[in-house]
Protein backbone atom coordinates (compact mmCIF):
# COMPACT_ATOMS: atom_id res chain seq x y z
CA UNK A 1 0.00 0.00 0.00
CA UNK A 2 1.41 3.32 -1.04
CA UNK A 3 0.53 6.66 0.53
CA UNK A 4 1.46 10.15 -0.59
CA UNK A 5 4.43 11.66 1.22
CA UNK A 6 3.69 15.38 1.75
CA UNK A 7 7.26 16.26 0.55
CA UNK A 8 6.63 14.66 -2.80
CA UNK A 9 8.00 11.09 -2.32
CA UNK A 10 5.99 7.79 -2.11
CA UNK A 11 5.33 6.45 1.37
CA UNK A 12 5.17 2.62 1.66
CA UNK A 13 3.40 1.03 4.66
CA UNK A 14 4.38 -2.58 5.35
CA UNK A 15 3.32 -4.39 8.53
CA UNK A 16 6.07 -6.96 8.16
CA UNK A 17 8.82 -4.37 8.41
CA UNK A 18 7.36 -2.53 11.40
CA UNK A 19 9.14 -2.79 14.77
CA UNK A 20 7.58 -4.76 17.65
CA UNK A 21 7.21 -3.45 21.19
CA UNK A 22 10.15 -5.60 22.36
CA UNK A 23 12.35 -4.15 19.67
CA UNK A 24 11.41 -0.61 20.67
CA UNK A 25 12.14 -1.22 24.30
CA UNK A 26 15.45 -2.76 23.44
CA UNK A 27 16.34 0.21 21.29
CA UNK A 28 15.58 2.59 24.14
CA UNK A 29 17.96 0.71 26.38
CA UNK A 30 20.71 1.15 23.81
CA UNK A 31 20.56 5.00 24.01
CA UNK A 32 23.73 6.85 24.89
CA UNK A 33 23.58 6.98 28.65
CA UNK A 34 26.21 9.74 28.72
CA UNK A 35 23.89 12.00 26.74
CA UNK A 36 21.05 11.31 29.14
CA UNK A 37 23.24 12.16 32.13
CA UNK A 38 23.43 15.88 30.97
CA UNK A 39 20.76 18.31 32.26
CA UNK A 40 17.93 18.81 29.76
CA UNK A 41 16.83 22.22 28.61
CA UNK A 42 13.20 23.28 28.61
CA UNK A 43 12.57 22.18 25.04
CA UNK A 44 14.06 18.73 25.63
CA UNK A 45 12.13 18.38 28.89
CA UNK A 46 8.93 19.27 27.12
CA UNK A 47 9.67 16.61 24.53
CA UNK A 48 10.60 13.92 27.02
CA UNK A 49 8.61 14.82 30.11
CA UNK A 50 5.59 16.53 28.64
CA UNK A 51 4.16 19.95 29.63
CA UNK A 52 5.52 21.25 32.93
CA UNK A 53 4.52 24.00 35.30
CA UNK A 54 5.00 27.56 33.81
CA UNK A 55 5.91 30.74 35.77
CA UNK A 56 3.06 33.14 36.17
CA UNK A 57 3.72 36.44 34.30
CA UNK A 58 2.92 39.80 35.97
CA UNK A 59 0.93 42.47 34.11
CA UNK A 60 0.09 46.16 34.62
CA UNK A 61 -3.41 47.38 33.88
CA UNK A 62 -3.28 50.85 32.36
CA UNK A 63 -7.04 51.09 31.96
CA UNK A 64 -7.21 51.05 28.17
CA UNK A 65 -4.52 48.45 27.71
CA UNK A 66 -2.81 45.70 29.72
CA UNK A 67 0.96 45.45 29.28
CA UNK A 68 3.70 43.35 30.72
CA UNK A 69 5.17 44.82 33.86
CA UNK A 70 8.67 44.27 32.53
CA UNK A 71 7.93 46.24 29.34
CA UNK A 72 6.22 48.99 31.34
CA UNK A 73 9.23 49.42 33.64
CA UNK A 74 11.67 49.52 30.72
CA UNK A 75 9.58 52.08 28.85
CA UNK A 76 9.15 54.43 31.80
CA UNK A 77 12.82 54.13 32.68
CA UNK A 78 13.93 54.92 29.15
CA UNK A 79 11.72 58.03 29.06
CA UNK A 80 13.07 59.27 32.39
CA UNK A 81 16.69 58.74 31.35
CA UNK A 82 16.08 60.49 28.00
CA UNK A 83 14.48 63.46 29.81
CA UNK A 84 17.37 63.81 32.24
CA UNK A 85 19.87 63.59 29.36
CA UNK A 86 18.02 66.22 27.32
CA UNK A 87 17.88 68.56 30.30
CA UNK A 88 21.59 68.12 30.91
CA UNK A 89 22.43 68.91 27.27
CA UNK A 90 20.18 71.99 27.35
CA UNK A 91 21.90 73.20 30.52
CA UNK A 92 25.31 72.86 28.85
CA UNK A 93 24.16 74.71 25.70
CA UNK A 94 22.71 77.57 27.76
CA UNK A 95 25.73 78.02 30.04
CA UNK A 96 28.63 77.56 27.60
CA UNK A 97 29.55 80.93 25.89
CA UNK A 98 28.71 80.99 22.18
CA UNK A 99 30.97 82.25 19.39
CA UNK A 100 28.98 84.00 16.65
CA UNK A 101 30.36 84.06 13.11
CA UNK A 102 29.94 87.75 12.41
CA UNK A 103 29.76 89.19 8.91
CA UNK A 104 33.01 90.89 7.95
CA UNK A 105 32.87 94.69 8.30
CA UNK A 106 32.09 96.64 5.11
CA UNK A 107 35.15 97.46 3.04
CA UNK A 108 36.20 101.06 2.40
CA UNK A 109 34.69 101.02 -1.09
CA UNK A 110 31.25 100.10 0.26
CA UNK A 111 31.50 102.71 3.03
CA UNK A 112 32.49 105.37 0.51
CA UNK A 113 29.69 104.27 -1.85
CA UNK A 114 27.04 105.10 0.76
CA UNK A 115 28.44 108.61 1.02
CA UNK A 116 29.05 109.15 -2.71
CA UNK A 117 25.38 108.59 -3.49
CA UNK A 118 24.39 111.26 -0.94
CA UNK A 119 26.07 113.89 -3.13
CA UNK A 120 23.34 113.43 -5.74
CA UNK A 121 20.68 114.09 -3.09
CA UNK A 122 22.38 117.41 -2.36
CA UNK A 123 22.40 118.34 -6.07
CA UNK A 124 18.67 117.90 -6.66
CA UNK A 125 16.71 120.79 -8.10
CA UNK A 126 12.97 121.36 -7.89
CA UNK A 127 10.55 119.99 -5.29
CA UNK A 128 12.52 117.59 -3.12
CA UNK A 129 11.18 114.28 -1.84
CA UNK A 130 10.57 114.04 1.92
CA UNK A 131 13.28 111.39 2.34
CA UNK A 132 16.03 113.39 0.61
CA UNK A 133 18.09 113.27 3.85
CA UNK A 134 20.05 116.49 3.28
CA UNK A 135 18.85 118.76 6.07
CA UNK A 136 20.22 121.99 4.62
CA UNK A 137 18.55 121.61 1.21
CA UNK A 138 14.99 122.58 0.25
CA UNK A 139 12.79 123.18 -2.78
CA UNK A 140 14.48 125.45 -5.31
CA UNK A 141 14.16 126.97 -8.79
CA UNK A 142 10.46 126.13 -9.03
CA UNK A 143 10.01 128.59 -11.92
CA UNK A 144 12.53 127.04 -14.32
CA UNK A 145 11.18 127.29 -17.86
CA UNK A 146 8.24 129.48 -16.91
CA UNK A 147 10.36 132.60 -16.51
CA UNK A 148 11.63 132.44 -20.11
CA UNK A 149 8.76 133.29 -22.53
CA UNK A 150 10.83 132.43 -25.61
CA UNK A 151 11.08 128.69 -24.95
CA UNK A 152 8.63 126.00 -25.96
CA UNK A 153 9.11 123.78 -22.88
CA UNK A 154 7.56 125.65 -19.98
CA UNK A 155 8.08 123.09 -17.22
CA UNK A 156 11.79 122.52 -16.66
CA UNK A 157 11.59 122.05 -12.89
CA UNK A 158 13.73 119.23 -11.53
CA UNK A 159 16.95 117.59 -12.58
CA UNK A 160 20.36 118.13 -11.01
CA UNK A 161 22.62 121.14 -10.49
CA UNK A 162 25.91 120.52 -12.21
CA UNK A 163 28.46 121.45 -9.55
CA UNK A 164 28.90 124.18 -6.94
CA UNK A 165 26.58 126.45 -8.89
CA UNK A 166 22.90 126.13 -9.82
CA UNK A 167 23.23 125.65 -13.60
CA UNK A 168 21.64 122.59 -15.15
CA UNK A 169 23.94 121.49 -17.99
CA UNK A 170 22.12 118.64 -19.74
CA UNK A 171 25.20 117.37 -21.60
CA UNK A 172 27.31 116.28 -18.59
CA UNK A 173 24.15 115.44 -16.61
CA UNK A 174 23.01 112.98 -19.29
CA UNK A 175 26.46 111.40 -19.36
CA UNK A 176 26.31 111.06 -15.57
CA UNK A 177 22.95 109.27 -15.69
CA UNK A 178 24.23 106.94 -18.43
CA UNK A 179 27.23 106.04 -16.31
CA UNK A 180 25.09 105.41 -13.21
CA UNK A 181 22.69 103.24 -15.24
CA UNK A 182 25.60 101.25 -16.66
CA UNK A 183 26.93 100.58 -13.16
CA UNK A 184 23.48 99.37 -12.02
CA UNK A 185 23.06 97.07 -15.04
CA UNK A 186 26.45 95.45 -14.40
CA UNK A 187 26.51 95.44 -10.59
CA UNK A 188 22.90 95.44 -9.36
CA UNK A 189 23.72 92.57 -6.96
CA UNK A 190 26.48 94.67 -5.34
CA UNK A 191 24.18 97.68 -5.00
CA UNK A 192 21.58 95.42 -3.42
CA UNK A 193 24.15 93.89 -1.04
CA UNK A 194 25.11 97.42 0.03
CA UNK A 195 21.44 98.34 0.52
CA UNK A 196 21.64 101.08 -2.12
CA UNK A 197 19.84 99.63 -5.16
CA UNK A 198 16.54 101.46 -4.63
CA UNK A 199 18.45 104.66 -3.79
CA UNK A 200 20.48 104.77 -6.99
CA UNK A 201 17.45 103.82 -9.09
CA UNK A 202 15.62 106.76 -7.54
CA UNK A 203 18.56 109.05 -8.41
CA UNK A 204 18.55 107.85 -12.04
CA UNK A 205 14.79 108.32 -12.31
CA UNK A 206 15.12 111.86 -10.95
CA UNK A 207 17.42 112.58 -13.89
CA UNK A 208 15.44 110.78 -16.60
CA UNK A 209 12.13 112.32 -15.49
CA UNK A 210 13.72 115.72 -16.03
CA UNK A 211 15.18 114.80 -19.43
CA UNK A 212 11.71 113.79 -20.61
CA UNK A 213 10.63 117.38 -19.92
CA UNK A 214 13.35 118.89 -22.12
CA UNK A 215 11.75 117.79 -25.41
CA UNK A 216 8.42 116.52 -26.73
CA UNK A 217 8.91 112.90 -25.67
CA UNK A 218 5.52 111.75 -27.00
CA UNK A 219 6.37 112.77 -30.59
CA UNK A 220 8.28 110.66 -33.10
CA UNK A 221 10.05 113.68 -34.60
CA UNK A 222 11.28 116.82 -32.85
CA UNK A 223 13.10 119.98 -33.88
CA UNK A 224 14.51 121.25 -30.56
CA UNK A 225 15.89 120.22 -27.19
CA UNK A 226 16.43 122.27 -24.03
CA UNK A 227 20.18 122.08 -23.48
CA UNK A 228 20.72 124.22 -20.39
CA UNK A 229 18.90 126.14 -17.65
CA UNK A 230 20.76 129.11 -16.15
CA UNK A 231 23.91 130.84 -17.38
CA UNK A 232 27.39 131.31 -15.96
CA UNK A 233 29.27 133.60 -18.32
CA UNK A 234 30.91 136.41 -16.35
CA UNK A 235 33.41 137.45 -19.02
CA UNK A 236 33.72 141.07 -20.05
CA UNK A 237 33.07 142.37 -16.54
CA UNK A 238 29.33 141.71 -16.69
CA UNK A 239 27.57 142.36 -13.40
CA UNK A 240 24.18 140.98 -14.40
CA UNK A 241 22.98 138.49 -11.80
CA UNK A 242 23.51 134.94 -12.97
CA UNK A 243 24.48 131.57 -11.57
CA UNK A 244 28.20 132.31 -11.42
CA UNK A 245 28.25 136.01 -10.56
CA UNK A 246 25.91 135.52 -7.62
CA UNK A 247 26.75 133.42 -4.57
CA UNK A 248 23.34 132.31 -3.29
CA UNK A 249 21.67 129.23 -1.94
CA UNK A 250 19.58 127.64 -4.74
CA UNK A 251 16.54 128.05 -2.48
CA UNK A 252 16.98 131.85 -2.50
CA UNK A 253 17.53 132.45 -6.24
CA UNK A 254 15.27 135.24 -7.45
CA UNK A 255 16.99 136.36 -10.67
CA UNK A 256 15.73 135.12 -14.08
CA UNK A 257 17.20 131.85 -15.32
CA UNK A 258 17.24 131.76 -19.12
CA UNK A 259 16.85 128.47 -21.01
CA UNK A 260 19.13 127.59 -23.90
CA UNK A 261 17.37 125.61 -26.64
CA UNK A 262 19.26 124.03 -29.51
CA UNK A 263 17.98 122.93 -32.92
CA UNK A 264 21.07 121.09 -34.16
CA UNK A 265 22.79 119.34 -31.30
CA UNK A 266 23.76 115.81 -32.29
CA UNK A 267 26.16 115.29 -29.36
CA UNK A 268 23.65 116.38 -26.70
CA UNK A 269 20.70 114.51 -28.22
CA UNK A 270 22.69 111.30 -28.74
CA UNK A 271 23.97 111.46 -25.14
CA UNK A 272 20.47 112.04 -23.79
CA UNK A 273 19.30 109.11 -25.94
CA UNK A 274 22.02 106.97 -24.32
CA UNK A 275 20.84 108.08 -20.86
CA UNK A 276 17.20 107.17 -21.55
CA UNK A 277 18.11 103.91 -23.33
CA UNK A 278 20.40 102.67 -20.55
CA UNK A 279 17.84 103.68 -17.91
CA UNK A 280 15.15 101.69 -19.78
CA UNK A 281 17.17 98.55 -19.02
CA UNK A 282 17.49 99.54 -15.35
CA UNK A 283 13.69 99.95 -15.17
CA UNK A 284 12.76 97.00 -17.38
CA UNK A 285 10.57 95.63 -14.55
CA UNK A 286 8.43 98.78 -14.84
CA UNK A 287 7.21 98.07 -18.36
CA UNK A 288 5.26 101.30 -18.95
CA UNK A 289 8.09 103.57 -17.80
CA UNK A 290 10.72 101.54 -19.63
CA UNK A 291 8.77 101.82 -22.90
CA UNK A 292 8.37 105.57 -22.37
CA UNK A 293 12.14 105.87 -22.00
CA UNK A 294 12.81 103.75 -25.10
CA UNK A 295 10.42 105.85 -27.19
CA UNK A 296 12.00 109.09 -25.97
CA UNK A 297 15.48 107.72 -26.68
CA UNK A 298 14.50 106.75 -30.23
CA UNK A 299 13.06 110.23 -30.84
CA UNK A 300 16.23 111.91 -29.56
CA UNK A 301 18.56 109.67 -31.54
CA UNK A 302 16.62 110.33 -34.75
CA UNK A 303 16.90 114.07 -34.05
CA UNK A 304 20.64 113.67 -33.44
CA UNK A 305 21.10 111.95 -36.79
CA UNK A 306 18.83 114.28 -38.78
CA UNK A 307 19.94 117.68 -37.43
CA UNK A 308 23.74 117.48 -37.45
CA UNK A 309 25.73 119.90 -35.33
CA UNK A 310 27.52 120.43 -32.01
CA UNK A 311 25.36 121.75 -29.21
CA UNK A 312 28.14 124.03 -27.98
CA UNK A 313 28.92 125.58 -31.35
CA UNK A 314 28.47 129.28 -32.06
CA UNK A 315 29.88 130.66 -28.82
CA UNK A 316 27.06 129.43 -26.60
CA UNK A 317 27.32 129.64 -22.81
CA UNK A 318 27.94 125.88 -22.68
CA UNK A 319 31.06 126.20 -24.82
CA UNK A 320 32.85 127.97 -21.93
CA UNK A 321 32.22 125.14 -19.47
CA UNK A 322 31.36 121.93 -21.35
CA UNK A 323 32.49 122.38 -24.91
CA UNK A 324 31.93 119.27 -27.01
CA UNK A 325 34.75 118.45 -29.40
CA UNK A 326 32.62 116.33 -31.76
CA UNK A 327 29.45 114.26 -31.97
CA UNK A 328 30.89 111.12 -33.61
CA UNK A 329 31.77 109.43 -30.33
CA UNK A 330 28.21 110.05 -29.09
CA UNK A 331 26.89 108.35 -32.24
CA UNK A 332 28.89 105.19 -31.44
CA UNK A 333 28.04 105.36 -27.73
CA UNK A 334 24.38 106.22 -28.25
CA UNK A 335 23.99 103.64 -31.01
CA UNK A 336 25.38 100.89 -28.76
CA UNK A 337 22.95 101.77 -25.96
CA UNK A 338 20.03 102.01 -28.40
CA UNK A 339 20.85 98.51 -29.63
CA UNK A 340 20.96 97.07 -26.12
CA UNK A 341 17.68 98.80 -25.22
CA UNK A 342 15.75 97.81 -28.35
CA UNK A 343 17.48 94.86 -30.01
CA UNK A 344 17.09 96.70 -33.33
CA UNK A 345 20.09 95.71 -35.46
CA UNK A 346 20.06 98.98 -37.42
CA UNK A 347 21.53 100.63 -34.30
CA UNK A 348 24.25 98.00 -34.10
CA UNK A 349 25.06 98.47 -37.78
CA UNK A 350 25.47 102.19 -37.12
CA UNK A 351 27.55 101.79 -33.95
CA UNK A 352 29.92 99.39 -35.71
CA UNK A 353 30.23 101.33 -38.96
CA UNK A 354 33.97 101.76 -39.71
CA UNK A 355 33.56 105.34 -40.98
CA UNK A 356 31.80 106.35 -37.78
CA UNK A 357 34.59 104.78 -35.72
CA UNK A 358 37.19 106.58 -37.85
CA UNK A 359 35.52 109.98 -37.33
CA UNK A 360 35.28 109.28 -33.59
CA UNK A 361 39.06 108.80 -33.44
CA UNK A 362 39.25 105.03 -33.10
CA UNK A 363 42.19 104.72 -35.51
CA UNK A 364 44.51 107.47 -34.34
CA UNK A 365 46.39 108.09 -31.12
CA UNK A 366 46.91 111.48 -29.62
CA UNK A 367 47.57 112.44 -26.00
CA UNK A 368 43.98 111.92 -24.87
CA UNK A 369 43.42 108.60 -26.64
CA UNK A 370 41.66 106.17 -24.33
CA UNK A 371 40.74 108.82 -21.72
CA UNK A 372 37.04 108.29 -20.95
CA UNK A 373 35.17 111.48 -20.02
CA UNK A 374 32.00 113.51 -20.54
CA UNK A 375 33.55 114.73 -23.82
CA UNK A 376 35.09 111.45 -25.04
CA UNK A 377 32.69 108.49 -24.97
CA UNK A 378 34.70 106.34 -27.42
CA UNK A 379 36.67 104.35 -24.77
CA UNK A 380 33.43 103.55 -22.95
CA UNK A 381 31.68 102.60 -26.20
CA UNK A 382 34.55 100.27 -27.14
CA UNK A 383 34.33 98.48 -23.77
CA UNK A 384 30.55 98.29 -24.14
CA UNK A 385 30.80 96.72 -27.61
CA UNK A 386 33.67 94.41 -26.58
CA UNK A 387 31.13 92.96 -24.14
CA UNK A 388 28.96 91.98 -27.11
CA UNK A 389 31.85 90.13 -28.73
CA UNK A 390 32.91 88.36 -25.53
CA UNK A 391 29.48 87.01 -24.59
CA UNK A 392 27.35 86.82 -27.76
CA UNK A 393 29.95 86.74 -30.55
CA UNK A 394 27.61 87.93 -33.33
CA UNK A 395 30.09 87.09 -36.12
CA UNK A 396 29.73 88.45 -39.64
CA UNK A 397 29.31 91.31 -40.54
CA UNK A 398 30.17 92.74 -37.11
CA UNK A 399 33.15 90.61 -36.13
CA UNK A 400 35.86 92.67 -37.81
CA UNK A 401 35.02 96.02 -36.18
CA UNK A 402 34.15 94.37 -32.85
CA UNK A 403 37.54 92.64 -32.86
CA UNK A 404 39.14 96.02 -33.58
CA UNK A 405 37.27 97.61 -30.66
CA UNK A 406 38.28 94.69 -28.43
CA UNK A 407 41.95 95.07 -29.42
CA UNK A 408 41.84 98.83 -28.90
CA UNK A 409 40.27 98.32 -25.47
CA UNK A 410 43.13 95.96 -24.62
CA UNK A 411 45.64 98.63 -25.70
CA UNK A 412 43.90 101.25 -23.53
CA UNK A 413 44.05 98.87 -20.56
CA UNK A 414 47.77 98.39 -21.19
CA UNK A 415 48.24 102.17 -21.11
CA UNK A 416 46.91 102.24 -17.53
CA UNK A 417 49.63 99.93 -16.23
CA UNK A 418 52.72 101.40 -14.53
CA UNK A 419 55.08 99.35 -16.71
CA UNK A 420 54.08 101.46 -19.71
CA UNK A 421 54.77 105.16 -20.05
CA UNK A 422 51.64 106.34 -21.86
CA UNK A 423 50.73 108.49 -18.85
CA UNK A 424 52.86 110.01 -16.12
CA UNK A 425 52.15 109.43 -12.45
CA UNK A 426 52.55 111.78 -9.53
CA UNK A 427 55.04 110.79 -6.84
CA UNK A 428 52.11 109.67 -4.75
CA UNK A 429 50.97 107.30 -7.50
CA UNK A 430 48.03 109.10 -9.14
CA UNK A 431 47.85 108.53 -12.92
CA UNK A 432 47.83 111.82 -14.84
CA UNK A 433 45.28 111.06 -17.54
CA UNK A 434 44.79 114.76 -18.21
CA UNK A 435 48.57 115.37 -18.37
CA UNK A 436 48.86 117.60 -15.32
CA UNK A 437 45.93 119.87 -16.13
CA UNK A 438 43.55 120.81 -13.28
CA UNK A 439 40.65 118.67 -12.00
CA UNK A 440 42.25 115.26 -12.56
CA UNK A 441 40.12 112.98 -10.38
CA UNK A 442 37.12 112.74 -12.72
CA UNK A 443 39.37 111.02 -15.29
CA UNK A 444 41.00 108.78 -12.68
CA UNK A 445 37.69 107.33 -11.45
CA UNK A 446 36.48 106.69 -15.00
CA UNK A 447 39.65 104.74 -15.79
CA UNK A 448 39.30 102.77 -12.53
CA UNK A 449 35.73 101.85 -13.47
CA UNK A 450 36.58 100.73 -17.01
CA UNK A 451 39.61 98.73 -15.79
CA UNK A 452 37.61 96.86 -13.13
CA UNK A 453 34.70 96.29 -15.51
CA UNK A 454 36.91 94.91 -18.29
CA UNK A 455 38.63 92.69 -15.73
CA UNK A 456 35.23 91.35 -14.66
CA UNK A 457 34.24 90.82 -18.32
CA UNK A 458 37.33 88.66 -18.86
CA UNK A 459 36.71 86.70 -15.64
CA UNK A 460 33.08 86.08 -16.64
CA UNK A 461 34.28 84.85 -20.05
CA UNK A 462 36.74 82.46 -18.33
CA UNK A 463 39.68 84.42 -19.75
CA UNK A 464 42.56 84.77 -17.24
CA UNK A 465 44.01 87.95 -18.75
CA UNK A 466 45.07 89.77 -21.90
CA UNK A 467 48.17 90.56 -23.92
CA UNK A 468 50.12 93.80 -24.08
CA UNK A 469 52.39 93.02 -27.01
CA UNK A 470 54.21 89.78 -26.17
CA UNK A 471 53.51 90.13 -22.42
CA UNK A 472 50.53 88.48 -20.76
CA UNK A 473 48.86 90.19 -17.77
CA UNK A 474 46.26 88.66 -15.47
CA UNK A 475 42.94 90.33 -14.72
CA UNK A 476 44.15 90.93 -11.14
CA UNK A 477 46.63 93.49 -12.48
CA UNK A 478 43.73 95.64 -13.73
CA UNK A 479 41.92 95.43 -10.40
CA UNK A 480 45.12 96.35 -8.59
CA UNK A 481 45.49 99.43 -10.79
CA UNK A 482 41.91 100.48 -10.02
CA UNK A 483 42.39 99.88 -6.28
CA UNK A 484 45.57 101.94 -6.07
CA UNK A 485 43.84 104.88 -7.78
CA UNK A 486 40.66 104.77 -5.67
CA UNK A 487 42.73 104.21 -2.51
CA UNK A 488 44.69 107.37 -3.43
CA UNK A 489 41.40 109.30 -3.61
CA UNK A 490 40.20 107.86 -0.30
CA UNK A 491 43.32 108.97 1.58
CA UNK A 492 46.34 106.85 0.62
CA UNK A 493 48.28 109.82 -0.73
CA UNK A 494 51.17 112.03 0.45
CA UNK A 495 48.78 114.48 2.13
CA UNK A 496 46.85 111.65 3.86
CA UNK A 497 43.71 113.48 2.72
CA UNK A 498 40.48 111.91 1.54
CA UNK A 499 39.18 113.77 -1.50
CA UNK A 500 35.65 112.46 -0.79
CA UNK A 501 33.94 114.80 1.69
CA UNK A 502 32.83 113.03 4.85
CA UNK A 503 34.98 109.95 4.31
CA UNK A 504 37.74 109.52 6.86
CA UNK A 505 38.84 112.19 9.33
CA UNK A 506 40.81 114.48 7.00
CA UNK A 507 38.91 115.82 4.00
CA UNK A 508 38.27 119.23 2.33
CA UNK A 509 36.31 121.62 4.57
CA UNK A 510 36.05 124.56 2.13
CA UNK A 511 34.27 122.92 -0.81
CA UNK A 512 33.41 125.27 -3.68
CA UNK A 513 29.65 124.92 -3.34
CA UNK A 514 27.08 127.63 -2.73
CA UNK A 515 24.54 125.60 -0.81
CA UNK A 516 27.14 124.01 1.48
CA UNK A 517 28.94 127.29 2.23
CA UNK A 518 25.91 129.39 3.31
CA UNK A 519 24.23 128.54 6.63
CA UNK A 520 20.55 127.64 6.72
CA UNK A 521 19.63 130.37 9.19
CA UNK A 522 16.36 131.74 7.73
CA UNK A 523 18.28 134.75 6.40
CA UNK A 524 18.05 135.30 2.65
CA UNK A 525 21.32 136.57 1.27
CA UNK A 526 21.04 138.40 -2.06
CA UNK A 527 23.32 138.06 -5.08
CA UNK A 528 26.28 139.92 -3.58
CA UNK A 529 25.31 139.30 0.03
CA UNK A 530 26.54 135.75 -0.21
CA UNK A 531 30.02 136.80 -1.27
CA UNK A 532 31.10 137.02 2.37
CA UNK A 533 30.43 133.28 2.69
CA UNK A 534 32.38 132.61 -0.49
CA UNK A 535 35.39 134.59 0.72
CA UNK A 536 35.51 133.59 4.37
CA UNK A 537 38.30 131.32 5.56
CA UNK A 538 35.92 129.47 7.89
CA UNK A 539 34.91 125.89 7.00
CA UNK A 540 31.58 125.31 5.30
CA UNK A 541 28.71 125.25 7.81
CA UNK A 542 27.10 122.38 5.88
CA UNK A 543 28.94 119.15 5.02
CA UNK A 544 28.48 118.13 1.39
CA UNK A 545 28.65 114.41 2.18
CA UNK A 546 30.07 112.21 -0.58
CA UNK A 547 31.31 114.98 -2.85
CA UNK A 548 34.53 114.12 -4.65
CA UNK A 549 36.35 117.41 -5.22
CA UNK A 550 38.32 118.29 -8.36
CA UNK A 551 41.52 116.94 -6.85
CA UNK A 552 45.21 117.67 -6.33
CA UNK A 553 47.71 119.07 -8.79
CA UNK A 554 50.46 117.18 -10.61
CA UNK A 555 52.73 117.46 -7.56
CA UNK A 556 50.14 115.88 -5.20
CA UNK A 557 49.55 119.37 -3.80
CA UNK A 558 46.10 120.47 -2.70
CA UNK A 559 44.78 123.83 -1.49
CA UNK A 560 41.59 123.61 0.53
CA UNK A 561 40.38 127.02 -0.64
CA UNK A 562 36.75 127.70 -1.53
CA UNK A 563 37.50 130.26 -4.23
CA UNK A 564 39.80 127.90 -6.18
CA UNK A 565 37.37 125.61 -7.98
CA UNK A 566 40.22 123.75 -9.69
CA UNK A 567 40.91 122.09 -6.32
CA UNK A 568 37.66 122.10 -4.38
CA UNK A 569 34.68 121.98 -6.76
CA UNK A 570 32.78 118.69 -7.19
CA UNK A 571 30.82 117.85 -10.36
CA UNK A 572 28.03 115.47 -11.36
CA UNK A 573 30.19 113.79 -14.02
CA UNK A 574 33.11 113.19 -11.65
CA UNK A 575 30.92 111.79 -8.90
CA UNK A 576 29.07 109.48 -11.31
CA UNK A 577 32.42 107.94 -12.22
CA UNK A 578 33.27 107.64 -8.52
CA UNK A 579 30.03 105.74 -7.79
CA UNK A 580 30.66 103.39 -10.72
CA UNK A 581 34.26 102.68 -9.66
CA UNK A 582 33.34 102.17 -5.99
CA UNK A 583 30.56 99.68 -6.67
CA UNK A 584 32.75 97.76 -9.13
CA UNK A 585 35.46 97.33 -6.46
CA UNK A 586 33.12 96.85 -3.49
CA UNK A 587 32.13 93.62 -1.81
CA UNK A 588 33.17 90.17 -2.89
CA UNK A 589 35.04 89.84 -6.17
CA UNK A 590 33.30 86.53 -6.84
CA UNK A 591 29.98 88.38 -7.23
CA UNK A 592 31.16 89.73 -10.60
CA UNK A 593 28.94 91.23 -13.26
CA UNK A 594 25.39 90.47 -14.36
CA UNK A 595 26.08 88.79 -17.71
CA UNK A 596 22.56 88.72 -19.11
CA UNK A 597 20.41 91.70 -18.08
CA UNK A 598 21.96 94.07 -20.62
CA UNK A 599 21.01 91.61 -23.39
CA UNK A 600 17.37 91.26 -22.26
CA UNK A 601 16.03 93.07 -25.36
CA UNK A 602 18.55 91.57 -27.80
CA UNK A 603 17.03 88.83 -29.99
CA UNK A 604 18.93 85.61 -30.76
CA UNK A 605 21.87 86.31 -33.02
CA UNK A 606 21.14 83.39 -35.33
CA UNK A 607 17.82 82.48 -36.99
CA UNK A 608 15.71 79.87 -35.26
CA UNK A 609 16.13 76.47 -36.94
CA UNK A 610 13.10 75.34 -38.96
CA UNK A 611 10.72 72.81 -37.38
CA UNK A 612 11.33 69.12 -38.21
CA UNK A 613 9.43 67.67 -41.20
CA UNK A 614 6.04 66.07 -40.63
CA UNK A 615 6.16 62.32 -39.92
CA UNK A 616 6.10 60.17 -43.06
CA UNK A 617 2.83 58.47 -43.90
CA UNK A 618 2.56 55.57 -46.34
Buried (B, 14 or more C-beta within 10 A) or exposed (E): EEEEEEEEEEEEEEEEEEEEEEEEEEEEEEEEEEEEEEEEEEEEEEEEEEEEEEEEEEEEEEEEEEEEEEEBEEEEEEEEEEEEEEEEEEEEEEEEEEEEEEEEEBBBBBBBBBBBBBBBBBBBBBEBEEEBEBEBBBEBBEEBBBBBEEBEBBEBBBBBBBBBBBBBBBBBBBBBBBBBBBBBBBBBBBBEBBEBBEBBBBBBBBBBBBBBBBBBBEEEEBBBBBBBBBBBBBEEEEEEBBBBBBBBBBBBBEBEBBBBBBEBBBBBBBBBBBBBBBBBBBBBEBEEBBEBBBBBBBBBBBBBBEBEBBBBBEEBBBBBBBBBEBBBBBBBBBBBBBBBBBBBBEBBBBBBBEEBBEBBBBEEEEEBBBBBBBBBBBBBBBBBBBBBBBBBEBEEEBBEBBEBBBBBBBBBBBBBBEEEEBBEBBEEBBBBBBEEEBBBBBBBBBBBBBBBBBBBBBBBEEEEBBEBEEEEBBBEBBBBBBBBBBBBBBBBBBBEBBBBBBBBEEBBEBBBBBBBBBBBEEEEBBBEBBBEBBEEEEBBEBBBBBBBBBBBBBEBEBEBBBEBBBBBBBBBBBBBBBBBBBBBBBBEBEEBBBBEBBBEBBEEEEEEEEEEEEEEEE
